[in-house]
Amino acid sequence: MSNILKISFAVIVAVSLVACGSGAKEKKGDIGDMKVKLEKLKKEKNTLDADIRKLEDQLAKADPKGAKQVQKLIAIDTLRVQDFSHYIELQGKIDAEGMAYVAPTGQGGQVKAVYVKLGGKVSKGQLVLKLDDAMARQGVIAAQQQTGQLKARLAQAQTVYERYQNLWKQNIGAEIQVINAKADVDALAAQLRAANAQVGMAQQQANMSNV
């Protein structure tokens, strides 16, 4: 009985080894077939890609507009200095800097001369135009004449005041005469100062005729 079991076990082991060996051979055979098939497909793909590129080149030459444009996701170029020739259209409003509205100080008048042109550049203090200054000059002359008259009257009042003052020192005359003479001098002096200011204003207005 023991011998029979030993023989049976040996047969089973032998059959198993034969089965494993044949299975390994079949597996190696399948891998080899797949590799051969893969190489064949790669060659067919390369052939098809070459045919596709050839047809695309022929189509691009025959119909440039209808040819499929190949988009370049990445491009390489050399950096160089060149003119920027790309433009965009925009709508907006331009505000000028340093805008000034010219107007004469005091009374206006008729424009006699213009020394600049439309769109020309001007600078601060530049003579732009000239107004009719006849009235302003007449005002200067009148103010100067009034000043001259006041100077003469002031000189006369000063002389009278000094005379009354000297007489009063000699106990001659009345004190009221000295006081009145001094008041006349002060009043005429104030009028003369006002007249001089008027002359200066009239001269300024005459000069401002040049705007």
Beta strands, then each sheet from edge to edge (+ up, - down):
strand 1: 111-114
strand 2: 129-131
sheet 1: 1+ 2-
end
